Amino acid sequence: MPTPSCLKLVDTLRQASQGLLSSLRRLLASMPGWLHNATTQAEVRVFILDRLYESLPRPPFTDAETDGIASRVYDYVWQRSASGQDLAVA
């Protein structure tokens, strides 16, 4: 049986992912050609990183883990956008 602290962490992560998804959708809606512009690509990358640093608890997440998660999220958003697909519903 999961401990109360484990359940709290899972809830925190769920809220963080849902918040990131919502805010990313709003951001990307305002920049339709973001894939074709290095400045907007950097803006999206920094946006993701900032949101994760704000929402992921320390501990247990380290800076290196947060950076890795941000890279994976950015890659996912890039691939979905490049293929014309919407971001998956959380």
PyRosetta script that sets phi, psi and omega in degrees:
from pyrosetta import init, pose_from_sequence

init()
pose = pose_from_sequence("MPTPSCLKLVDTLRQASQGLLSSLRRLLASMPGWLHNATTQAEVRVFILDRLYESLPRPPFTDAETDGIASRVYDYVWQRSASGQDLAVA")
pose.set_psi(1, 130.8)
pose.set_omega(1, -179.5)
pose.set_phi(2, -64.3)
pose.set_psi(2, 146.1)
pose.set_omega(2, 178.2)
pose.set_phi(3, -77.5)
pose.set_psi(3, 159.4)
pose.set_omega(3, 177.3)
pose.set_phi(4, -57.6)
pose.set_psi(4, -37.1)
pose.set_omega(4, 179.6)
pose.set_phi(5, -68.6)
pose.set_psi(5, -34.2)
pose.set_omega(5, 177.0)
pose.set_phi(6, -67.1)
pose.set_psi(6, -43.4)
pose.set_omega(6, 178.2)
pose.set_phi(7, -63.4)
pose.set_psi(7, -37.8)
pose.set_omega(7, 178.3)
pose.set_phi(8, -65.2)
pose.set_psi(8, -41.5)
pose.set_omega(8, 178.5)
pose.set_phi(9, -63.0)
pose.set_psi(9, -43.6)
pose.set_omega(9, 178.8)
pose.set_phi(10, -61.0)
pose.set_psi(10, -43.1)
pose.set_omega(10, 178.8)
pose.set_phi(11, -64.2)
pose.set_psi(11, -41.3)
pose.set_omega(11, 177.9)
pose.set_phi(12, -61.6)
pose.set_psi(12, -43.4)
pose.set_omega(12, 180.0)
pose.set_phi(13, -66.9)
pose.set_psi(13, -38.6)
pose.set_omega(13, 178.1)
pose.set_phi(14, -62.9)
pose.set_psi(14, -46.0)
pose.set_omega(14, 179.1)
pose.set_phi(15, -63.8)
pose.set_psi(15, -40.3)
pose.set_omega(15, 179.5)
pose.set_phi(16, -63.1)
pose.set_psi(16, -43.4)
pose.set_omega(16, -178.4)
pose.set_phi(17, -68.7)
pose.set_psi(17, -39.5)
pose.set_omega(17, 178.9)
pose.set_phi(18, -66.7)
pose.set_psi(18, -40.7)
pose.set_omega(18, 177.8)
pose.set_phi(19, -64.8)
pose.set_psi(19, -42.0)
pose.set_omega(19, 179.0)
pose.set_phi(20, -63.9)
pose.set_psi(20, -43.3)
pose.set_omega(20, 179.5)
pose.set_phi(21, -60.9)
pose.set_psi(21, -46.8)
pose.set_omega(21, -179.9)
pose.set_phi(22, -62.4)
pose.set_psi(22, -45.3)
pose.set_omega(22, -178.1)
pose.set_phi(23, -70.1)
pose.set_psi(23, -33.5)
pose.set_omega(23, 176.3)
pose.set_phi(24, -65.9)
pose.set_psi(24, -41.4)
pose.set_omega(24, 177.6)
pose.set_phi(25, -59.3)
pose.set_psi(25, -44.0)
pose.set_omega(25, 178.9)
pose.set_phi(26, -63.8)
pose.set_psi(26, -44.4)
pose.set_omega(26, -179.2)
pose.set_phi(27, -61.9)
pose.set_psi(27, -49.3)
pose.set_omega(27, -176.4)
pose.set_phi(28, -68.2)
pose.set_psi(28, -28.5)
pose.set_omega(28, 177.3)
pose.set_phi(29, -64.5)
pose.set_psi(29, -28.1)
pose.set_omega(29, -178.5)
pose.set_phi(30, -88.8)
pose.set_psi(30, -2.1)
pose.set_omega(30, -180.0)
pose.set_phi(31, -141.2)
pose.set_psi(31, 74.3)
pose.set_omega(31, -174.4)
pose.set_phi(32, -59.9)
pose.set_psi(32, -29.6)
pose.set_omega(32, -178.3)
pose.set_phi(33, -101.9)
pose.set_psi(33, 29.2)
pose.set_omega(33, -172.5)
pose.set_phi(34, -61.1)
pose.set_psi(34, -26.7)
pose.set_omega(34, -179.0)
pose.set_phi(35, -69.3)
pose.set_psi(35, -19.0)
pose.set_omega(35, -174.1)
pose.set_phi(36, -103.1)
pose.set_psi(36, 10.7)
pose.set_omega(36, -175.1)
pose.set_phi(37, -138.0)
pose.set_psi(37, 120.2)
pose.set_omega(37, -177.7)
pose.set_phi(38, -60.8)
pose.set_psi(38, -34.5)
pose.set_omega(38, -179.6)
pose.set_phi(39, -66.2)
pose.set_psi(39, -44.9)
pose.set_omega(39, 179.9)
pose.set_phi(40, -72.4)
pose.set_psi(40, -30.9)
pose.set_omega(40, 174.4)
pose.set_phi(41, -61.2)
pose.set_psi(41, -45.1)
pose.set_omega(41, 178.6)
pose.set_phi(42, -64.4)
pose.set_psi(42, -38.4)
pose.set_omega(42, 178.7)
pose.set_phi(43, -61.7)
pose.set_psi(43, -42.3)
pose.set_omega(43, 178.8)
pose.set_phi(44, -65.9)
pose.set_psi(44, -43.5)
pose.set_omega(44, 179.9)
pose.set_phi(45, -61.0)
pose.set_psi(45, -46.3)
pose.set_omega(45, 179.7)
pose.set_phi(46, -67.1)
pose.set_psi(46, -38.8)
pose.set_omega(46, 177.5)
pose.set_phi(47, -57.5)
pose.set_psi(47, -47.3)
pose.set_omega(47, 179.6)
pose.set_phi(48, -62.6)
pose.set_psi(48, -47.7)
pose.set_omega(48, -178.9)
pose.set_phi(49, -61.0)
pose.set_psi(49, -45.9)
pose.set_omega(49, 178.9)
pose.set_phi(50, -59.2)
pose.set_psi(50, -45.7)
pose.set_omega(50, -178.2)
pose.set_phi(51, -64.1)
pose.set_psi(51, -38.9)
pose.set_omega(51, 179.3)
pose.set_phi(52, -69.2)
pose.set_psi(52, -39.0)
pose.set_omega(52, 177.1)
pose.set_phi(53, -65.0)
pose.set_psi(53, -32.0)
pose.set_omega(53, 177.6)
pose.set_phi(54, -73.6)
pose.set_psi(54, -33.6)
pose.set_omega(54, -168.3)
pose.set_phi(55, -105.9)
pose.set_psi(55, -23.5)
pose.set_omega(55, -179.3)
pose.set_phi(56, -84.1)
pose.set_psi(56, 129.6)
pose.set_omega(56, -177.4)
pose.set_phi(57, -71.7)
pose.set_psi(57, 145.5)
pose.set_omega(57, 176.4)
pose.set_phi(58, -123.3)
pose.set_psi(58, 123.2)
pose.set_omega(58, -21.4)
pose.set_phi(59, -64.2)
pose.set_psi(59, 170.3)
pose.set_omega(59, 15.8)
pose.set_phi(60, -92.7)
pose.set_psi(60, -9.6)
pose.set_omega(60, -175.0)
pose.set_phi(61, -85.3)
pose.set_psi(61, 134.0)
pose.set_omega(61, 176.4)
pose.set_phi(62, -93.3)
pose.set_psi(62, 168.9)
pose.set_omega(62, 176.3)
pose.set_phi(63, -61.1)
pose.set_psi(63, -40.9)
pose.set_omega(63, -179.3)
pose.set_phi(64, -63.8)
pose.set_psi(64, -41.1)
pose.set_omega(64, 178.2)
pose.set_phi(65, -65.6)
pose.set_psi(65, -41.2)
pose.set_omega(65, 179.0)
pose.set_phi(66, -63.9)
pose.set_psi(66, -41.9)
pose.set_omega(66, 177.5)
pose.set_phi(67, -62.1)
pose.set_psi(67, -41.7)
pose.set_omega(67, 178.8)
pose.set_phi(68, -64.5)
pose.set_psi(68, -42.3)
pose.set_omega(68, 177.6)
pose.set_phi(69, -63.2)
pose.set_psi(69, -42.5)
pose.set_omega(69, 179.1)
pose.set_phi(70, -60.3)
pose.set_psi(70, -41.1)
pose.set_omega(70, 178.4)
pose.set_phi(71, -63.7)
pose.set_psi(71, -42.3)
pose.set_omega(71, 179.6)
pose.set_phi(72, -66.8)
pose.set_psi(72, -39.7)
pose.set_omega(72, 178.1)
pose.set_phi(73, -64.9)
pose.set_psi(73, -45.1)
pose.set_omega(73, 179.4)
pose.set_phi(74, -59.9)
pose.set_psi(74, -45.4)
pose.set_omega(74, 178.8)
pose.set_phi(75, -59.6)
pose.set_psi(75, -41.6)
pose.set_omega(75, 178.5)
pose.set_phi(76, -63.0)
pose.set_psi(76, -47.1)
pose.set_omega(76, -179.7)
pose.set_phi(77, -63.1)
pose.set_psi(77, -42.2)
pose.set_omega(77, 178.5)
pose.set_phi(78, -59.5)
pose.set_psi(78, -50.4)
pose.set_omega(78, -177.8)
pose.set_phi(79, -62.3)
pose.set_psi(79, -43.7)
pose.set_omega(79, 180.0)
pose.set_phi(80, -64.5)
pose.set_psi(80, -43.3)
pose.set_omega(80, -179.8)
pose.set_phi(81, -66.4)
pose.set_psi(81, -43.2)
pose.set_omega(81, -179.0)
pose.set_phi(82, -63.8)
pose.set_psi(82, -31.1)
pose.set_omega(82, -179.9)
pose.set_phi(83, -91.1)
pose.set_psi(83, 1.4)
pose.set_omega(83, 177.5)
pose.set_phi(84, 79.6)
pose.set_psi(84, 12.8)
pose.set_omega(84, -179.6)
pose.set_phi(85, -93.1)
pose.set_psi(85, 149.5)
pose.set_omega(85, 174.5)
pose.set_phi(86, -74.0)
pose.set_psi(86, 159.5)
pose.set_omega(86, 174.9)
pose.set_phi(87, -69.3)
pose.set_psi(87, 142.0)
pose.set_omega(87, -178.0)
pose.set_phi(88, -61.9)
pose.set_psi(88, 150.2)
pose.set_omega(88, 178.4)
pose.set_phi(89, -78.0)
pose.set_psi(89, 132.5)
pose.set_omega(89, 179.8)
pose.set_phi(90, -80.2)
pose.dump_pdb("model.pdb")
